[in-house]
Amino acid sequence: MSTEERVNHPLFARFYIRASSARKLPEEDAHRRALVVGLSGRVIEVGAGNGLNFPFYPLTVERVLAVEPEPALRAAAIEAAAEQSVPITVVAPGGGATPAPGGRDGLAAGRRWLPPQP
């Protein structure tokens, strides 16, 4: 495989966007809020989906680099990012590297948060 894999799952993406737009469970919001509580500085979110975590980033977060490989989900995440108080840049992964200047960003993998990496 090349260093840049093509990811395109339009049926899953459309289903996920539709299903998540109807979400209204308070437990989901509480879970997402708990994932990001205490974060500060620069954060990388890997697998951002359509940006459901974005509204819950605390104002102590300086900026978020959100990586999403699926084009339809990435487009939805870009729209969601524009509505947030915290600056969020949504990108596609590419070339085997994610642009993280300074090397001190926090890292999110799926729904589990890892501490900042030196």
C-alpha positions as CSV (number, residue, x, y, z in Angstrom):
1,M,0.0,0.0,0.0
2,S,1.1,3.5,-0.6
3,T,1.8,5.9,2.3
4,E,-1.4,7.7,1.5
5,E,-4.4,5.4,1.6
6,R,-7.6,6.3,-0.1
7,V,-10.5,6.2,2.4
8,N,-14.0,6.5,1.1
9,H,-17.0,4.9,2.8
10,P,-20.0,7.0,1.5
11,L,-22.7,4.7,2.8
12,F,-21.3,4.5,6.3
13,A,-20.6,8.3,6.3
14,R,-24.1,9.2,5.2
15,F,-25.6,6.8,7.8
16,Y,-23.3,8.2,10.6
17,I,-24.1,11.8,9.8
18,R,-27.8,11.1,9.7
19,A,-27.9,9.0,12.9
20,S,-25.7,11.5,14.8
21,S,-27.7,14.5,13.7
22,A,-30.7,13.0,15.5
23,R,-28.8,12.4,18.7
24,K,-30.3,14.1,21.8
25,L,-29.2,11.8,24.6
26,P,-27.8,13.8,27.6
27,E,-25.6,10.8,28.4
28,E,-23.8,11.3,25.0
29,D,-23.1,14.9,25.8
30,A,-21.9,14.1,29.3
31,H,-19.5,11.4,27.9
32,R,-18.1,13.8,25.3
33,R,-17.7,16.6,27.9
34,A,-15.9,14.2,30.2
35,L,-13.5,13.3,27.4
36,V,-12.2,16.8,27.0
37,V,-12.5,18.2,30.5
38,G,-9.1,19.5,31.7
39,L,-7.6,19.8,28.2
40,S,-5.6,22.9,27.4
41,G,-3.2,24.1,24.8
42,R,-3.0,22.5,21.4
43,V,-5.0,19.2,20.8
44,I,-5.0,16.7,17.9
45,E,-8.2,14.7,17.5
46,V,-7.7,11.6,15.3
47,G,-10.8,10.3,13.7
48,A,-12.9,13.4,14.2
49,G,-15.9,12.1,12.3
50,N,-18.4,14.8,11.7
51,G,-17.2,16.9,14.7
52,L,-19.5,15.8,17.5
53,N,-16.8,16.4,20.1
54,F,-16.1,20.0,18.9
55,P,-18.7,21.9,21.0
56,F,-17.3,20.4,24.2
57,Y,-13.7,21.6,23.9
58,P,-13.1,23.9,26.9
59,L,-11.9,27.5,26.2
60,T,-8.6,26.5,27.8
61,V,-7.8,24.7,24.5
62,E,-5.8,27.0,22.3
63,R,-6.6,25.2,19.0
64,V,-7.5,21.8,17.7
65,L,-6.1,19.9,14.7
66,A,-8.8,17.4,13.7
67,V,-7.8,14.6,11.4
68,E,-10.5,12.7,9.4
69,P,-9.8,10.4,6.5
70,E,-13.4,10.0,5.2
71,P,-14.3,12.8,2.7
72,A,-18.0,13.1,3.6
73,L,-17.3,13.1,7.4
74,R,-14.4,15.5,6.9
75,A,-16.7,18.0,5.0
76,A,-19.3,17.8,7.8
77,A,-16.5,18.3,10.4
78,I,-15.3,21.4,8.5
79,E,-18.8,22.9,8.7
80,A,-19.0,22.0,12.5
81,A,-15.6,23.5,13.1
82,A,-16.7,26.9,11.7
83,E,-19.4,27.2,14.5
84,Q,-17.0,26.7,17.5
85,S,-15.4,29.1,19.9
86,V,-12.2,27.2,19.9
87,P,-10.2,27.4,16.6
88,I,-10.4,24.0,14.8
89,T,-8.6,23.0,11.6
90,V,-9.9,19.8,9.9
91,V,-7.5,18.0,7.7
92,A,-7.1,14.7,5.8
93,P,-4.3,12.4,6.9
94,G,-1.5,12.3,4.3
95,G,1.9,11.1,3.6
96,G,2.1,9.2,6.9
97,A,2.5,12.3,9.0
98,T,0.2,14.7,10.7
99,P,1.2,18.4,10.8
100,A,1.8,19.0,14.6
101,P,4.2,21.9,14.9
102,G,6.1,21.9,18.2
103,G,5.5,18.3,18.9
104,R,3.7,19.1,22.2
105,D,0.1,18.7,21.1
106,G,-2.3,16.5,23.0
107,L,-3.6,13.4,21.1
108,A,-7.0,11.9,20.9
109,A,-7.4,8.4,19.5
110,G,-11.0,7.4,18.9
111,R,-12.8,8.1,22.1
112,R,-9.9,7.7,24.4
113,W,-7.6,10.6,25.2
114,L,-3.9,10.2,25.7
115,P,-1.7,12.7,27.5
116,P,0.4,15.3,25.6
117,Q,3.4,13.6,23.9
118,P,6.9,15.2,24.1
